[in-house]
Amino acid sequence: MTTLVAQLESEALKLKPAEKIHLTEVLLSSLDKPDEAVEQKWADESERRYRAYKNGDSKGIPLDQFSPRLSV
């Protein structure tokens, strides 16, 4: 761990709980930057699947048949 990181950590631990929460949210949000190209591909795929379902080219699965697949 670098000296700067150690200093930041030491100072952060002195913060009030609300300040720690705010700092945590800011740091985490800086890591969570979605890739716009990937997001667009997921949106396109979602639209494609929805159109296929609405056009009758794809069938849905009843929840009672689907939910057991969620249990691992």
PQR file with spaces between the fields and no chain letter, atoms N, CA, C, O and H, PARSE charges and radii, in Angstrom:
ATOM       1  N    MET     1       0.854   -1.169    0.000 -0.4000 1.5000
ATOM       2  CA   MET     1       0.000    0.000    0.000 -0.0000 2.0000
ATOM       3  C    MET     1       0.904    1.237    0.000  0.5500 1.7000
ATOM       4  O    MET     1       1.881    1.316    0.744 -0.5500 1.4000
ATOM       5  N    THR     2       0.553    2.184   -0.844 -0.4000 1.5000
ATOM       6  CA   THR     2       1.357    3.404   -0.924 -0.0000 2.0000
ATOM       7  C    THR     2       1.118    4.284    0.295  0.5500 1.7000
ATOM       8  O    THR     2       0.123    4.142    1.007 -0.5500 1.4000
ATOM       9  H    THR     2      -0.241    2.120   -1.449  0.4000 1.0000
ATOM      10  N    THR     3       2.034    5.173    0.507 -0.4000 1.5000
ATOM      11  CA   THR     3       1.915    6.111    1.630 -0.0000 2.0000
ATOM      12  C    THR     3       0.663    6.961    1.496  0.5500 1.7000
ATOM      13  O    THR     3      -0.033    7.216    2.479 -0.5500 1.4000
ATOM      14  H    THR     3       2.842    5.289   -0.071  0.4000 1.0000
ATOM      15  N    LEU     4       0.382    7.399    0.275 -0.4000 1.5000
ATOM      16  CA   LEU     4      -0.811    8.228    0.055 -0.0000 2.0000
ATOM      17  C    LEU     4      -2.077    7.461    0.400  0.5500 1.7000
ATOM      18  O    LEU     4      -2.972    7.995    1.055 -0.5500 1.4000
ATOM      19  H    LEU     4       0.948    7.192   -0.523  0.4000 1.0000
ATOM      20  N    VAL     5      -2.154    6.214   -0.040 -0.4000 1.5000
ATOM      21  CA   VAL     5      -3.345    5.404    0.252 -0.0000 2.0000
ATOM      22  C    VAL     5      -3.470    5.193    1.755  0.5500 1.7000
ATOM      23  O    VAL     5      -4.573    5.265    2.299 -0.5500 1.4000
ATOM      24  H    VAL     5      -1.427    5.781   -0.572  0.4000 1.0000
ATOM      25  N    ALA     6      -2.377    4.940    2.420 -0.4000 1.5000
ATOM      26  CA   ALA     6      -2.404    4.757    3.875 -0.0000 2.0000
ATOM      27  C    ALA     6      -2.875    6.036    4.569  0.5500 1.7000
ATOM      28  O    ALA     6      -3.640    5.976    5.531 -0.5500 1.4000
ATOM      29  H    ALA     6      -1.481    4.882    1.979  0.4000 1.0000
ATOM      30  N    GLN     7      -2.425    7.174    4.087 -0.4000 1.5000
ATOM      31  CA   GLN     7      -2.857    8.459    4.673 -0.0000 2.0000
ATOM      32  C    GLN     7      -4.349    8.688    4.436  0.5500 1.7000
ATOM      33  O    GLN     7      -5.075    9.114    5.335 -0.5500 1.4000
ATOM      34  H    GLN     7      -1.804    7.223    3.305  0.4000 1.0000
ATOM      35  N    LEU     8      -4.794    8.400    3.213 -0.4000 1.5000
ATOM      36  CA   LEU     8      -6.218    8.569    2.901 -0.0000 2.0000
ATOM      37  C    LEU     8      -7.073    7.647    3.762  0.5500 1.7000
ATOM      38  O    LEU     8      -8.114    8.051    4.280 -0.5500 1.4000
ATOM      39  H    LEU     8      -4.205    8.054    2.483  0.4000 1.0000
ATOM      40  N    GLU     9      -6.623    6.414    3.906 -0.4000 1.5000
ATOM      41  CA   GLU     9      -7.362    5.458    4.722 -0.0000 2.0000
ATOM      42  C    GLU     9      -7.444    5.939    6.166  0.5500 1.7000
ATOM      43  O    GLU     9      -8.509    5.887    6.783 -0.5500 1.4000
ATOM      44  H    GLU     9      -5.777    6.086    3.485  0.4000 1.0000
ATOM      45  N    SER    10      -6.332    6.402    6.700 -0.4000 1.5000
ATOM      46  CA   SER    10      -6.295    6.895    8.077 -0.0000 2.0000
ATOM      47  C    SER    10      -7.251    8.064    8.265  0.5500 1.7000
ATOM      48  O    SER    10      -7.978    8.124    9.257 -0.5500 1.4000
ATOM      49  H    SER    10      -5.467    6.444    6.199  0.4000 1.0000
ATOM      50  N    GLU    11      -7.251    8.991    7.315 -0.4000 1.5000
ATOM      51  CA   GLU    11      -8.152   10.149    7.397 -0.0000 2.0000
ATOM      52  C    GLU    11      -9.610    9.738    7.219  0.5500 1.7000
ATOM      53  O    GLU    11     -10.495   10.254    7.902 -0.5500 1.4000
ATOM      54  H    GLU    11      -6.660    8.942    6.509  0.4000 1.0000
ATOM      55  N    ALA    12      -9.853    8.814    6.303 -0.4000 1.5000
ATOM      56  CA   ALA    12     -11.233    8.374    6.048 -0.0000 2.0000
ATOM      57  C    ALA    12     -11.837    7.713    7.276  0.5500 1.7000
ATOM      58  O    ALA    12     -13.029    7.867    7.541 -0.5500 1.4000
ATOM      59  H    ALA    12      -9.135    8.395    5.748  0.4000 1.0000
ATOM      60  N    LEU    13     -11.028    6.980    8.024 -0.4000 1.5000
ATOM      61  CA   LEU    13     -11.536    6.317    9.223 -0.0000 2.0000
ATOM      62  C    LEU    13     -11.907    7.311   10.327  0.5500 1.7000
ATOM      63  O    LEU    13     -12.608    6.948   11.272 -0.5500 1.4000
ATOM      64  H    LEU    13     -10.060    6.854    7.808  0.4000 1.0000
ATOM      65  N    LYS    14     -11.457    8.531   10.220 -0.4000 1.5000
ATOM      66  CA   LYS    14     -11.787    9.576   11.204 -0.0000 2.0000
ATOM      67  C    LYS    14     -13.103   10.278   10.867  0.5500 1.7000
ATOM      68  O    LYS    14     -13.615   11.043   11.683 -0.5500 1.4000
ATOM      69  H    LYS    14     -10.888    8.826    9.452  0.4000 1.0000
ATOM      70  N    LEU    15     -13.649   10.033    9.697 -0.4000 1.5000
ATOM      71  CA   LEU    15     -14.872   10.704    9.263 -0.0000 2.0000
ATOM      72  C    LEU    15     -16.077   10.243   10.069  0.5500 1.7000
ATOM      73  O    LEU    15     -16.071    9.166   10.665 -0.5500 1.4000
ATOM      74  H    LEU    15     -13.233    9.411    9.033  0.4000 1.0000
ATOM      75  N    LYS    16     -17.104   11.074   10.076 -0.4000 1.5000
ATOM      76  CA   LYS    16     -18.381   10.698   10.682 -0.0000 2.0000
ATOM      77  C    LYS    16     -19.030    9.644    9.775  0.5500 1.7000
ATOM      78  O    LYS    16     -18.719    9.571    8.586 -0.5500 1.4000
ATOM      79  H    LYS    16     -17.109   11.949    9.592  0.4000 1.0000
ATOM      80  N    PRO    17     -19.923    8.836   10.333 -0.5600 1.5000
ATOM      81  CA   PRO    17     -20.558    7.785    9.528  0.2800 2.0000
ATOM      82  C    PRO    17     -21.188    8.300    8.231  0.5500 1.7000
ATOM      83  O    PRO    17     -21.022    7.675    7.184 -0.5500 1.4000
ATOM      84  N    ALA    18     -21.894    9.404    8.279 -0.4000 1.5000
ATOM      85  CA   ALA    18     -22.535    9.927    7.061 -0.0000 2.0000
ATOM      86  C    ALA    18     -21.492   10.331    6.024  0.5500 1.7000
ATOM      87  O    ALA    18     -21.697   10.155    4.823 -0.5500 1.4000
ATOM      88  H    ALA    18     -22.029    9.911    9.129  0.4000 1.0000
ATOM      89  N    GLU    19     -20.376   10.873    6.498 -0.4000 1.5000
ATOM      90  CA   GLU    19     -19.307   11.256    5.580 -0.0000 2.0000
ATOM      91  C    GLU    19     -18.651   10.024    4.963  0.5500 1.7000
ATOM      92  O    GLU    19     -18.283   10.036    3.788 -0.5500 1.4000
ATOM      93  H    GLU    19     -20.210   11.017    7.473  0.4000 1.0000
ATOM      94  N    LYS    20     -18.505    8.964    5.755 -0.4000 1.5000
ATOM      95  CA   LYS    20     -17.951    7.704    5.233 -0.0000 2.0000
ATOM      96  C    LYS    20     -18.863    7.120    4.157  0.5500 1.7000
ATOM      97  O    LYS    20     -18.397    6.626    3.131 -0.5500 1.4000
ATOM      98  H    LYS    20     -18.804    8.955    6.709  0.4000 1.0000
ATOM      99  N    ILE    21     -20.158    7.185    4.406 -0.4000 1.5000
ATOM     100  CA   ILE    21     -21.121    6.681    3.421 -0.0000 2.0000
ATOM     101  C    ILE    21     -21.003    7.473    2.129  0.5500 1.7000
ATOM     102  O    ILE    21     -20.960    6.896    1.042 -0.5500 1.4000
ATOM     103  H    ILE    21     -20.537    7.587    5.240  0.4000 1.0000
ATOM     104  N    HIS    22     -20.952    8.778    2.245 -0.4000 1.5000
ATOM     105  CA   HIS    22     -20.833    9.621    1.052 -0.0000 2.0000
ATOM     106  C    HIS    22     -19.552    9.296    0.294  0.5500 1.7000
ATOM     107  O    HIS    22     -19.584    9.128   -0.925 -0.5500 1.4000
ATOM     108  H    HIS    22     -20.987    9.247    3.127  0.4000 1.0000
ATOM     109  N    LEU    23     -18.434    9.205    0.992 -0.4000 1.5000
ATOM     110  CA   LEU    23     -17.158    8.895    0.351 -0.0000 2.0000
ATOM     111  C    LEU    23     -17.210    7.527   -0.322  0.5500 1.7000
ATOM     112  O    LEU    23     -16.718    7.359   -1.438 -0.5500 1.4000
ATOM     113  H    LEU    23     -18.408    9.341    1.982  0.4000 1.0000
ATOM     114  N    THR    24     -17.801    6.561    0.352 -0.4000 1.5000
ATOM     115  CA   THR    24     -17.931    5.213   -0.215 -0.0000 2.0000
ATOM     116  C    THR    24     -18.748    5.241   -1.497  0.5500 1.7000
ATOM     117  O    THR    24     -18.373    4.618   -2.490 -0.5500 1.4000
ATOM     118  H    THR    24     -18.200    6.697    1.259  0.4000 1.0000
ATOM     119  N    GLU    25     -19.867    5.963   -1.478 -0.4000 1.5000
ATOM     120  CA   GLU    25     -20.713    6.057   -2.673 -0.0000 2.0000
ATOM     121  C    GLU    25     -19.968    6.707   -3.834  0.5500 1.7000
ATOM     122  O    GLU    25     -20.073    6.255   -4.974 -0.5500 1.4000
ATOM     123  H    GLU    25     -20.172    6.469   -0.672  0.4000 1.0000
ATOM     124  N    VAL    26     -19.223    7.758   -3.547 -0.4000 1.5000
ATOM     125  CA   VAL    26     -18.469    8.445   -4.599 -0.0000 2.0000
ATOM     126  C    VAL    26     -17.413    7.520   -5.184  0.5500 1.7000
ATOM     127  O    VAL    26     -17.263    7.439   -6.403 -0.5500 1.4000
ATOM     128  H    VAL    26     -19.138    8.126   -2.620  0.4000 1.0000
ATOM     129  N    LEU    27     -16.680    6.822   -4.319 -0.4000 1.5000
ATOM     130  CA   LEU    27     -15.628    5.923   -4.800 -0.0000 2.0000
ATOM     131  C    LEU    27     -16.210    4.752   -5.608  0.5500 1.7000
ATOM     132  O    LEU    27     -15.696    4.404   -6.671 -0.5500 1.4000
ATOM     133  H    LEU    27     -16.802    6.889   -3.329  0.4000 1.0000
ATOM     134  N    LEU    28     -17.278    4.158   -5.093 -0.4000 1.5000
ATOM     135  CA   LEU    28     -17.885    3.031   -5.810 -0.0000 2.0000
ATOM     136  C    LEU    28     -18.469    3.459   -7.148  0.5500 1.7000
ATOM     137  O    LEU    28     -18.335    2.743   -8.141 -0.5500 1.4000
ATOM     138  H    LEU    28     -17.696    4.440   -4.229  0.4000 1.0000
ATOM     139  N    SER    29     -19.114    4.613   -7.184 -0.4000 1.5000
ATOM     140  CA   SER    29     -19.706    5.060   -8.446 -0.0000 2.0000
ATOM     141  C    SER    29     -18.630    5.379   -9.476  0.5500 1.7000
ATOM     142  O    SER    29     -18.875    5.286  -10.679 -0.5500 1.4000
ATOM     143  H    SER    29     -19.223    5.195   -6.378  0.4000 1.0000
ATOM     144  N    SER    30     -17.443    5.753   -9.015 -0.4000 1.5000
ATOM     145  CA   SER    30     -16.361    6.029   -9.963 -0.0000 2.0000
ATOM     146  C    SER    30     -15.857    4.750  -10.620  0.5500 1.7000
ATOM     147  O    SER    30     -15.247    4.803  -11.688 -0.5500 1.4000
ATOM     148  H    SER    30     -17.243    5.829   -8.038  0.4000 1.0000
ATOM     149  N    LEU    31     -16.105    3.605   -9.995 -0.4000 1.5000
ATOM     150  CA   LEU    31     -15.689    2.317  -10.557 -0.0000 2.0000
ATOM     151  C    LEU    31     -16.747    1.725  -11.473  0.5500 1.7000
ATOM     152  O    LEU    31     -16.434    0.901  -12.333 -0.5500 1.4000
ATOM     153  H    LEU    31     -16.600    3.562   -9.127  0.4000 1.0000
ATOM     154  N    ASP    32     -17.983    2.133  -11.297 -0.4000 1.5000
ATOM     155  CA   ASP    32     -19.108    1.521  -11.996 -0.0000 2.0000
ATOM     156  C    ASP    32     -19.516    2.347  -13.206  0.5500 1.7000
ATOM     157  O    ASP    32     -20.599    2.932  -13.226 -0.5500 1.4000
ATOM     158  H    ASP    32     -18.237    2.802  -10.598  0.4000 1.0000
ATOM     159  N    LYS    33     -18.662    2.394  -14.203 -0.4000 1.5000
ATOM     160  CA   LYS    33     -18.964    3.125  -15.434 -0.0000 2.0000
ATOM     161  C    LYS    33     -19.337    2.109  -16.514  0.5500 1.7000
ATOM     162  O    LYS    33     -18.472    1.381  -17.004 -0.5500 1.4000
ATOM     163  H    LYS    33     -17.782    1.918  -14.187  0.4000 1.0000
ATOM     164  N    PRO    34     -20.610    2.055  -16.886 -0.5600 1.5000
ATOM     165  CA   PRO    34     -21.009    1.075  -17.889  0.2800 2.0000
ATOM     166  C    PRO    34     -20.405    1.377  -19.257  0.5500 1.7000
ATOM     167  O    PRO    34     -20.222    2.534  -19.634 -0.5500 1.4000
ATOM     168  N    ASP    35     -20.106    0.329  -19.974 -0.4000 1.5000
ATOM     169  CA   ASP    35     -19.610    0.447  -21.345 -0.0000 2.0000
ATOM     170  C    ASP    35     -20.826    0.688  -22.232  0.5500 1.7000
ATOM     171  O    ASP    35     -21.697   -0.174  -22.352 -0.5500 1.4000
ATOM     172  H    ASP    35     -20.255   -0.611  -19.668  0.4000 1.0000
ATOM     173  N    GLU    36     -20.879    1.857  -22.848 -0.4000 1.5000
ATOM     174  CA   GLU    36     -22.046    2.237  -23.653 -0.0000 2.0000
ATOM     175  C    GLU    36     -22.302    1.245  -24.793  0.5500 1.7000
ATOM     176  O    GLU    36     -23.456    0.959  -25.112 -0.5500 1.4000
ATOM     177  H    GLU    36     -20.172    2.557  -22.751  0.4000 1.0000
ATOM     178  N    ALA    37     -21.249    0.725  -25.403 -0.4000 1.5000
ATOM     179  CA   ALA    37     -21.417   -0.233  -26.501 -0.0000 2.0000
ATOM     180  C    ALA    37     -22.076   -1.514  -25.993  0.5500 1.7000
ATOM     181  O    ALA    37     -22.953   -2.067  -26.656 -0.5500 1.4000
ATOM     182  H    ALA    37     -20.311    0.957  -25.144  0.4000 1.0000
ATOM     183  N    VAL    38     -21.660   -1.981  -24.828 -0.4000 1.5000
ATOM     184  CA   VAL    38     -22.251   -3.192  -24.244 -0.0000 2.0000
ATOM     185  C    VAL    38     -23.697   -2.926  -23.852  0.5500 1.7000
ATOM     186  O    VAL    38     -24.572   -3.756  -24.099 -0.5500 1.4000
ATOM     187  H    VAL    38     -20.948   -1.531  -24.289  0.4000 1.0000
ATOM     188  N    GLU    39     -23.952   -1.773  -23.243 -0.4000 1.5000
ATOM     189  CA   GLU    39     -25.316   -1.421  -22.853 -0.0000 2.0000
ATOM     190  C    GLU    39     -26.236   -1.387  -24.075  0.5500 1.7000
ATOM     191  O    GLU    39     -27.373   -1.855  -24.012 -0.5500 1.4000
ATOM     192  H    GLU    39     -23.242   -1.098  -23.042  0.4000 1.0000
ATOM     193  N    GLN    40     -25.744   -0.836  -25.183 -0.4000 1.5000
ATOM     194  CA   GLN    40     -26.542   -0.768  -26.403 -0.0000 2.0000
ATOM     195  C    GLN    40     -26.816   -2.160  -26.954  0.5500 1.7000
ATOM     196  O    GLN    40     -27.919   -2.435  -27.425 -0.5500 1.4000
ATOM     197  H    GLN    40     -24.820   -0.457  -25.235  0.4000 1.0000
ATOM     198  N    LYS    41     -25.820   -3.037  -26.897 -0.4000 1.5000
ATOM     199  CA   LYS    41     -26.019   -4.415  -27.370 -0.0000 2.0000
ATOM     200  C    LYS    41     -27.085   -5.124  -26.540  0.5500 1.7000
ATOM     201  O    LYS    41     -27.919   -5.845  -27.088 -0.5500 1.4000
ATOM     202  H    LYS    41     -24.924   -2.814  -26.514  0.4000 1.0000
ATOM     203  N    TRP    42     -27.062   -4.924  -25.215 -0.4000 1.5000
ATOM     204  CA   TRP    42     -28.083   -5.536  -24.371 -0.0000 2.0000
ATOM     205  C    TRP    42     -29.467   -4.961  -24.684  0.5500 1.7000
ATOM     206  O    TRP    42     -30.449   -5.703  -24.711 -0.5500 1.4000
ATOM     207  H    TRP    42     -26.384   -4.339  -24.770  0.4000 1.0000
ATOM     208  N    ALA    43     -29.554   -3.672  -24.917 -0.4000 1.5000
ATOM     209  CA   ALA    43     -30.839   -3.059  -25.263 -0.0000 2.0000
ATOM     210  C    ALA    43     -31.346   -3.594  -26.591  0.5500 1.7000
ATOM     211  O    ALA    43     -32.532   -3.892  -26.727 -0.5500 1.4000
ATOM     212  H    ALA    43     -28.756   -3.069  -24.896  0.4000 1.0000
ATOM     213  N    ASP    44     -30.456   -3.721  -27.577 -0.4000 1.5000
ATOM     214  CA   ASP    44     -30.846   -4.262  -28.885 -0.0000 2.0000
ATOM     215  C    ASP    44     -31.327   -5.701  -28.755  0.5500 1.7000
ATOM     216  O    ASP    44     -32.333   -6.086  -29.351 -0.5500 1.4000
ATOM     217  H    ASP    44     -29.492   -3.479  -27.467  0.4000 1.0000
ATOM     218  N    GLU    45     -30.595   -6.498  -27.967 -0.4000 1.5000
ATOM     219  CA   GLU    45     -30.976   -7.903  -27.776 -0.0000 2.0000
ATOM     220  C    GLU    45     -32.323   -8.007  -27.064  0.5500 1.7000
ATOM     221  O    GLU    45     -33.150   -8.852  -27.406 -0.5500 1.4000
ATOM     222  H    GLU    45     -29.777   -6.185  -27.483  0.4000 1.0000
ATOM     223  N    SER    46     -32.532   -7.159  -26.091 -0.4000 1.5000
ATOM     224  CA   SER    46     -33.804   -7.145  -25.372 -0.0000 2.0000
ATOM     225  C    SER    46     -34.958   -6.818  -26.317  0.5500 1.7000
ATOM     226  O    SER    46     -36.002   -7.468  -26.276 -0.5500 1.4000
ATOM     227  H    SER    46     -31.861   -6.472  -25.813  0.4000 1.0000
ATOM     228  N    GLU    47     -34.768   -5.817  -27.161 -0.4000 1.5000
ATOM     229  CA   GLU    47     -35.793   -5.452  -28.142 -0.0000 2.0000
ATOM     230  C    GLU    47     -36.036   -6.588  -29.130  0.5500 1.7000
ATOM     231  O    GLU    47     -37.181   -6.869  -29.485 -0.5500 1.4000
ATOM     232  H    GLU    47     -33.920   -5.289  -27.195  0.4000 1.0000
ATOM     233  N    ARG    48     -34.962   -7.241  -29.575 -0.4000 1.5000
ATOM     234  CA   ARG    48     -35.087   -8.350  -30.523 -0.0000 2.0000
ATOM     235  C    ARG    48     -35.900   -9.484  -29.904  0.5500 1.7000
ATOM     236  O    ARG    48     -36.784  -10.044  -30.552 -0.5500 1.4000
ATOM     237  H    ARG    48     -34.032   -7.012  -29.286  0.4000 1.0000
ATOM     238  N    ARG    49     -35.600   -9.818  -28.660 -0.4000 1.5000
ATOM     239  CA   ARG    49     -36.328  -10.903  -27.987 -0.0000 2.0000
ATOM     240  C    ARG    49     -37.788  -10.517  -27.759  0.5500 1.7000
ATOM     241  O    ARG    49     -38.675  -11.356  -27.916 -0.5500 1.4000
ATOM     242  H    ARG    49     -34.882   -9.363  -28.134  0.4000 1.0000
ATOM     243  N    TYR    50     -38.053   -9.271  -27.394 -0.4000 1.5000
ATOM     244  CA   TYR    50     -39.424   -8.820  -27.166 -0.0000 2.0000
ATOM     245  C    TYR    50     -40.233   -8.890  -28.464  0.5500 1.7000
ATOM     246  O    TYR    50     -41.367   -9.367  -28.469 -0.5500 1.4000
ATOM     247  H    TYR    50     -37.333   -8.589  -27.266  0.4000 1.0000
ATOM     248  N    ARG    51     -39.640   -8.410  -29.567 -0.4000 1.5000
ATOM     249  CA   ARG    51     -40.336   -8.474  -30.862 -0.0000 2.0000
ATOM     250  C    ARG    51     -40.614   -9.920  -31.264  0.5500 1.7000
ATOM     251  O    ARG    51     -41.694  -10.225  -31.771 -0.5500 1.4000
ATOM     252  H    ARG    51     -38.718   -8.022  -29.563  0.4000 1.0000
ATOM     253  N    ALA    52     -39.654  -10.806  -31.044 -0.4000 1.5000
ATOM     254  CA   ALA    52     -39.847  -12.218  -31.374 -0.0000 2.0000
ATOM     255  C    ALA    52     -40.994  -12.804  -30.558  0.5500 1.7000
ATOM     256  O    ALA    52     -41.795  -13.580  -31.079 -0.5500 1.4000
ATOM     257  H    ALA    52     -38.777  -10.559  -30.632  0.4000 1.0000
ATOM     258  N    TYR    53     -41.074  -12.439  -29.293 -0.4000 1.5000
ATOM     259  CA   TYR    53     -42.162  -12.904  -28.439 -0.0000 2.0000
ATOM     260  C    TYR    53     -43.503  -12.363  -28.920  0.5500 1.7000
ATOM     261  O    TYR    53     -44.473  -13.111  -29.045 -0.5500 1.4000
ATOM     262  H    TYR    53     -40.424  -11.808  -28.870  0.4000 1.0000
ATOM     263  N    LYS    54     -43.554  -11.054  -29.189 -0.4000 1.5000
ATOM     264  CA   LYS    54     -44.806  -10.438  -29.627 -0.0000 2.0000
ATOM     265  C    LYS    54     -45.263  -10.971  -30.987  0.5500 1.7000
ATOM     266  O    LYS    54     -46.463  -11.067  -31.240 -0.5500 1.4000
ATOM     267  H    LYS    54     -42.767  -10.447  -29.087  0.4000 1.0000
ATOM     268  N    ASN    55     -44.315  -11.319  -31.863 -0.4000 1.5000
ATOM     269  CA   ASN    55     -44.651  -11.843  -33.191 -0.0000 2.0000
ATOM     270  C    ASN    55     -44.967  -13.332  -33.169  0.5500 1.7000
ATOM     271  O    ASN    55     -45.340  -13.900  -34.196 -0.5500 1.4000
ATOM     272  H    ASN    55     -43.340  -11.241  -31.658  0.4000 1.0000
ATOM     273  N    GLY    56     -44.821  -13.974  -32.007 -0.4000 1.5000
ATOM     274  CA   GLY    56     -45.097  -15.397  -31.905 -0.0000 2.0000
ATOM     275  C    GLY    56     -43.928  -16.266  -32.353  0.5500 1.7000
ATOM     276  O    GLY    56     -44.078  -17.482  -32.473 -0.5500 1.4000
ATOM     277  H    GLY    56     -44.518  -13.513  -31.173  0.4000 1.0000
ATOM     278  N    ASP    57     -42.780  -15.669  -32.602 -0.4000 1.5000
ATOM     279  CA   ASP    57     -41.607  -16.435  -33.019 -0.0000 2.0000
ATOM     280  C    ASP    57     -40.882  -17.060  -31.832  0.5500 1.7000
ATOM     281  O    ASP    57     -39.997  -17.897  -32.006 -0.5500 1.4000
ATOM     282  H    ASP    57     -42.659  -14.681  -32.505  0.4000 1.0000
ATOM     283  N    SER    58     -41.256  -16.654  -30.647 -0.4000 1.5000
ATOM     284  CA   SER    58     -40.639  -17.164  -29.428 -0.0000 2.0000
ATOM     285  C    SER    58     -41.730  -17.280  -28.379  0.5500 1.7000
ATOM     286  O    SER    58     -42.617  -16.430  -28.310 -0.5500 1.4000
ATOM     287  H    SER    58     -41.975  -15.973  -30.505  0.4000 1.0000
ATOM     288  N    LYS    59     -41.673  -18.317  -27.566 -0.4000 1.5000
ATOM     289  CA   LYS    59     -42.673  -18.513  -26.529 -0.0000 2.0000
ATOM     290  C    LYS    59     -42.060  -18.256  -25.162  0.5500 1.7000
ATOM     291  O    LYS    59     -40.873  -18.491  -24.934 -0.5500 1.4000
ATOM     292  H    LYS    59     -40.951  -19.008  -27.622  0.4000 1.0000
ATOM     293  N    GLY    60     -42.878  -17.781  -24.285 -0.4000 1.5000
ATOM     294  CA   GLY    60     -42.445  -17.570  -22.913 -0.0000 2.0000
ATOM     295  C    GLY    60     -42.486  -18.875  -22.139  0.5500 1.7000
ATOM     296  O    GLY    60     -43.031  -19.874  -22.609 -0.5500 1.4000
ATOM     297  H    GLY    60     -43.842  -17.591  -24.470  0.4000 1.0000
ATOM     298  N    ILE    61     -41.911  -18.856  -20.961 -0.4000 1.5000
ATOM     299  CA   ILE    61     -41.910  -20.019  -20.079 -0.0000 2.0000
ATOM     300  C    ILE    61     -42.741  -19.646  -18.858  0.5500 1.7000
ATOM     301  O    ILE    61     -42.478  -18.620  -18.231 -0.5500 1.4000
ATOM     302  H    ILE    61     -41.469  -18.045  -20.579  0.4000 1.0000
ATOM     303  N    PRO    62     -43.752  -20.467  -18.502 -0.5600 1.5000
ATOM     304  CA   PRO    62     -44.532  -20.178  -17.295  0.2800 2.0000
ATOM     305  C    PRO    62     -43.622  -20.117  -16.066  0.5500 1.7000
ATOM     306  O    PRO    62     -42.636  -20.848  -15.978 -0.5500 1.4000
ATOM     307  N    LEU    63     -43.959  -19.250  -15.131 -0.4000 1.5000
ATOM     308  CA   LEU    63     -43.121  -19.040  -13.962 -0.0000 2.0000
ATOM     309  C    LEU    63     -42.875  -20.333  -13.194  0.5500 1.7000
ATOM     310  O    LEU    63     -41.761  -20.566  -12.723 -0.5500 1.4000
ATOM     311  H    LEU    63     -44.761  -18.656  -15.203  0.4000 1.0000
ATOM     312  N    ASP    64     -43.904  -21.183  -13.058 -0.4000 1.5000
ATOM     313  CA   ASP    64     -43.708  -22.416  -12.287 -0.0000 2.0000
ATOM     314  C    ASP    64     -42.715  -23.364  -12.954  0.5500 1.7000
ATOM     315  O    ASP    64     -42.131  -24.216  -12.284 -0.5500 1.4000
ATOM     316  H    ASP    64     -44.808  -20.994  -13.440  0.4000 1.0000
ATOM     317  N    GLN    65     -42.517  -23.229  -14.256 -0.4000 1.5000
ATOM     318  CA   GLN    65     -41.513  -24.039  -14.943 -0.0000 2.0000
ATOM     319  C    GLN    65     -40.149  -23.346  -14.939  0.5500 1.7000
ATOM     320  O    GLN    65     -39.110  -24.004  -15.004 -0.5500 1.4000
ATOM     321  H    GLN    65     -42.991  -22.537  -14.801  0.4000 1.0000
ATOM     322  N    PHE    66     -40.159  -22.046  -14.864 -0.4000 1.5000
ATOM     323  CA   PHE    66     -38.925  -21.278  -14.906 -0.0000 2.0000
ATOM     324  C    PHE    66     -38.238  -21.195  -13.549  0.5500 1.7000
ATOM     325  O    PHE    66     -37.022  -21.359  -13.457 -0.5500 1.4000
ATOM     326  H    PHE    66     -41.002  -21.511  -14.811  0.4000 1.0000
ATOM     327  N    SER    67     -39.016  -20.941  -12.491 -0.4000 1.5000
ATOM     328  CA   SER    67     -38.413  -20.685  -11.181 -0.0000 2.0000
ATOM     329  C    SER    67     -37.554  -21.813  -10.657  0.5500 1.7000
ATOM     330  O    SER    67     -36.569  -21.526   -9.977 -0.5500 1.4000
ATOM     331  H    SER    67     -40.004  -20.808  -12.566  0.4000 1.0000
ATOM     332  N    PRO    68     -37.861  -23.114  -10.927 -0.5600 1.5000
ATOM     333  CA   PRO    68     -36.926  -24.142  -10.464  0.2800 2.0000
ATOM     334  C    PRO    68     -35.538  -24.004  -11.086  0.5500 1.7000
ATOM     335  O    PRO    68     -34.551  -24.438  -10.493 -0.5500 1.4000
ATOM     336  N    ARG    69     -35.453  -23.406  -12.272 -0.4000 1.5000
ATOM     337  CA   ARG    69     -34.159  -23.211  -12.899 -0.0000 2.0000
ATOM     338  C    ARG    69     -33.304  -22.197  -12.154  0.5500 1.7000
ATOM     339  O    ARG    69     -32.079  -22.200  -12.278 -0.5500 1.4000
ATOM     340  H    ARG    69     -36.256  -23.054  -12.754  0.4000 1.0000
ATOM     341  N    LEU    70     -33.955  -21.320  -11.375 -0.4000 1.5000
ATOM     342  CA   LEU    70     -33.216  -20.314  -10.621 -0.0000 2.0000
ATOM     343  C    LEU    70     -32.523  -20.916   -9.414  0.5500 1.7000
ATOM     344  O    LEU    70     -31.521  -20.377   -8.946 -0.5500 1.4000
ATOM     345  H    LEU    70     -34.950  -21.317  -11.275  0.4000 1.0000
ATOM     346  N    SER    71     -33.045  -22.036   -8.897 -0.4000 1.5000
ATOM     347  CA   SER    71     -32.441  -22.683   -7.744 -0.0000 2.0000
ATOM     348  C    SER    71     -31.253  -23.521   -8.199  0.5500 1.7000
ATOM     349  O    SER    71     -31.353  -24.364   -9.091 -0.5500 1.4000
ATOM     350  H    SER    71     -33.859  -22.474   -9.278  0.4000 1.0000
ATOM     351  N    VAL    72     -30.155  -23.258   -7.565 -0.4000 1.5000
ATOM     352  CA   VAL    72     -28.939  -24.005   -7.931 -0.0000 2.0000
ATOM     353  C    VAL    72     -28.456  -24.772   -6.745  0.5500 1.7000
ATOM     354  O    VAL    72     -27.446  -25.470   -6.831 -0.5500 1.4000
ATOM     355  H    VAL    72     -30.074  -22.573   -6.840  0.4000 1.0000
